[in-house]
Amino acid sequence: MRILITGANGQLGREVARQGIQHDLVLAGRDKLDITNTSQVSSFMREVKPDAVIHCAAYTNVDGAESDEDGAFRVNVVGAQNVAAGCLETGGRMVYVSTDYVFDGEKRDVYREFDAVNPQTVYGRTKWQGEEMVRRILGRHYIVRTAWLYGEGNNFVRTMLRLARQQDTLRIVHDQIGTPTSTVELAKAIFQLLESDSYGTYHATCQGQCSWYDFACEIFRQTGKQVKIVPVATGEFPRPAKRPAYSVLDNYMLRMTVGDPMREWQTALKEYIK
Ligand SMILES: NC(=O)c1ccc[n+]([C@@H]2O[C@H](COP(=O)([O-])OP(=O)(O)OC[C@H]3O[C@@H](n4cnc5c(N)ncnc54)[C@H](OP(=O)(O)O)[C@@H]3O)[C@@H](O)[C@H]2O)c1
């Protein structure tokens, strides 16, 4: 299968490229393909004619998006529109990666694919609008929502390990609950979907749930680091974008269709740290 990977230098892009090695891969970082450039995307896709696009490019600076709505919209919505239109023209399928931040986090129970969305941030809103754009343009789509992603790049695990070298005590939020998800597990699910004709919307996170505080404790337990961690409330860390208090996703549609290959978050973390 000829697969185009957008955002190929990002965390997920790199892992998808690693796992997709048996395919005919076309890796496109921003330098090669700026997804906001409509004519560039159109001519690039006409030339490559991919059977599928794994669309990993996104505006992912959640706090930065609050003061740069147009920038986030251009990448997350117009970019998705350009790629979906390119797929429509060239006959390819599209994986659009989305986020738990499409939900407001007020449900206090796991979110399934057909729960009502209510994004509370510019990032969440533009990712939702990007989803909708893809749904309207292209029937043969997989919209894959994930959460708390870490892989090769800047992420919570690396931040914790860096801070532990610099400070004796860390204060970590204990009242936001979600599911840490490695790019390894997410990429597995994406390829499993791509092998199928089961188009639609999917949740794809590791199994289980925890707070950022629990996540930090587990990182230090697994790496054997001695750090004092103090649980604190979200209110003590004011940030521009309001995070959902509870955004655990249930991989219901994966279980109902192609099967859910994603492992427990602690197991995935162990592999990452190794
Ligand atoms: N990270 C998370 O915790 C998380 C959680 C839920 C969902 N997601 C979703 O998962 C997907 C992958 O996230 P990630 O963590 O891999 O993000 P990432 O590491 O930030 O990678 C995103 C990539 O997109 C590229 N990009 C930005 N604007 C572009 C443009 N105009 N044209 C082409 N490429 C552009 C970036 O390039 P530059 O490096 O040049 O900016 C970067 O390489 C995204 O859709 C994200 O919304 C992420």
The ligand as an SDF file (V2000), in Angstrom:
LIG
                    3D

 48 52  0  0  0  0  0  0  0  0999 V2000
    0.2700   15.0130   21.8760 N   0  0  0  0  0  0  0  0  0  0  0  0
   -0.8610   14.6840   22.4930 C   0  0  0  0  0  0  0  0  0  0  0  0
   -0.9160   14.5740   23.7350 O   0  0  0  0  0  0  0  0  0  0  0  0
   -2.0960   14.4080   21.6890 C   0  0  0  0  0  0  0  0  0  0  0  0
   -3.2780   14.0630   22.3690 C   0  0  0  0  0  0  0  0  0  0  0  0
   -4.4270   13.7960   21.6170 C   0  0  0  0  0  0  0  0  0  0  0  0
   -4.3960   13.8850   20.2380 C   0  0  0  0  0  0  0  0  0  0  0  0
   -3.2590   14.2590   19.6070 N   0  0  0  0  0  0  0  0  0  0  0  0
   -3.2670   14.3520   18.1520 C   0  0  0  0  0  0  0  0  0  0  0  0
   -2.3690   13.3790   17.6560 O   0  0  0  0  0  0  0  0  0  0  0  0
   -1.7920   13.8330   16.4360 C   0  0  0  0  0  0  0  0  0  0  0  0
   -0.3000   13.7030   16.4850 C   0  0  0  0  0  0  0  0  0  0  0  0
    0.1830   14.4730   17.5760 O   0  0  0  0  0  0  0  0  0  0  0  0
    1.7390   14.5280   17.9400 P   0  0  0  0  0  0  0  0  0  0  0  0
    1.8510   14.4600   19.4150 O   0  0  0  0  0  0  0  0  0  0  0  0
    2.4960   13.6010   17.0790 O   0  0  0  0  0  0  0  0  0  0  0  0
    2.0420   16.0410   17.4990 O   0  0  0  0  0  0  0  0  0  0  0  0
    3.4360   16.7320   17.2020 P   0  0  0  0  0  0  0  0  0  0  0  0
    4.5620   15.9260   17.7460 O   0  0  0  0  0  0  0  0  0  0  0  0
    3.2840   18.1480   17.6340 O   0  0  0  0  0  0  0  0  0  0  0  0
    3.5130   16.6610   15.6160 O   0  0  0  0  0  0  0  0  0  0  0  0
    2.7010   17.4430   14.7910 C   0  0  0  0  0  0  0  0  0  0  0  0
    3.4720   17.6760   13.5220 C   0  0  0  0  0  0  0  0  0  0  0  0
    2.6650   18.4680   12.6560 O   0  0  0  0  0  0  0  0  0  0  0  0
    3.5300   19.3350   11.9730 C   0  0  0  0  0  0  0  0  0  0  0  0
    2.8460   20.4890   11.4050 N   0  0  0  0  0  0  0  0  0  0  0  0
    2.3430   21.5680   12.0550 C   0  0  0  0  0  0  0  0  0  0  0  0
    1.8390   22.4410   11.1660 N   0  0  0  0  0  0  0  0  0  0  0  0
    2.0400   21.9070    9.9330 C   0  0  0  0  0  0  0  0  0  0  0  0
    1.7590   22.3360    8.6190 C   0  0  0  0  0  0  0  0  0  0  0  0
    1.1710   23.5220    8.3750 N   0  0  0  0  0  0  0  0  0  0  0  0
    2.0950   21.5340    7.5930 N   0  0  0  0  0  0  0  0  0  0  0  0
    2.7110   20.3490    7.8150 C   0  0  0  0  0  0  0  0  0  0  0  0
    3.0010   19.8940    9.0360 N   0  0  0  0  0  0  0  0  0  0  0  0
    2.6820   20.6650   10.0860 C   0  0  0  0  0  0  0  0  0  0  0  0
    4.5440   19.7590   13.0120 C   0  0  0  0  0  0  0  0  0  0  0  0
    5.6790   20.2580   12.3600 O   0  0  0  0  0  0  0  0  0  0  0  0
    6.6480   21.2950   13.1220 P   0  0  0  0  0  0  0  0  0  0  0  0
    7.4270   20.4370   14.0710 O   0  0  0  0  0  0  0  0  0  0  0  0
    7.4460   21.8710   12.0140 O   0  0  0  0  0  0  0  0  0  0  0  0
    5.7700   22.2670   13.8150 O   0  0  0  0  0  0  0  0  0  0  0  0
    4.7930   18.4480   13.7410 C   0  0  0  0  0  0  0  0  0  0  0  0
    5.8590   17.7290   13.1720 O   0  0  0  0  0  0  0  0  0  0  0  0
   -2.3070   15.2560   16.2420 C   0  0  0  0  0  0  0  0  0  0  0  0
   -3.4120   15.2250   15.3790 O   0  0  0  0  0  0  0  0  0  0  0  0
   -2.7660   15.6710   17.6260 C   0  0  0  0  0  0  0  0  0  0  0  0
   -3.8040   16.6330   17.5600 O   0  0  0  0  0  0  0  0  0  0  0  0
   -2.1000   14.5120   20.3000 C   0  0  0  0  0  0  0  0  0  0  0  0
  1  2  1  0
  2  3  2  0
  2  4  1  0
  4  5  1  0
  4 48  2  0
  5  6  2  0
  6  7  1  0
  7  8  2  0
  8  9  1  0
  8 48  1  0
  9 10  1  0
  9 46  1  0
 10 11  1  0
 11 12  1  0
 11 44  1  0
 12 13  1  0
 13 14  1  0
 14 15  2  0
 14 16  1  0
 14 17  1  0
 17 18  1  0
 18 19  2  0
 18 20  1  0
 18 21  1  0
 21 22  1  0
 22 23  1  0
 23 24  1  0
 23 42  1  0
 24 25  1  0
 25 26  1  0
 25 36  1  0
 26 27  1  0
 26 35  1  0
 27 28  2  0
 28 29  1  0
 29 30  1  0
 29 35  2  0
 30 31  1  0
 30 32  2  0
 32 33  1  0
 33 34  2  0
 34 35  1  0
 36 37  1  0
 36 42  1  0
 37 38  1  0
 38 39  2  0
 38 40  1  0
 38 41  1  0
 42 43  1  0
 44 45  1  0
 44 46  1  0
 46 47  1  0
M  CHG  2   8   1  16  -1
M  END
$$$$
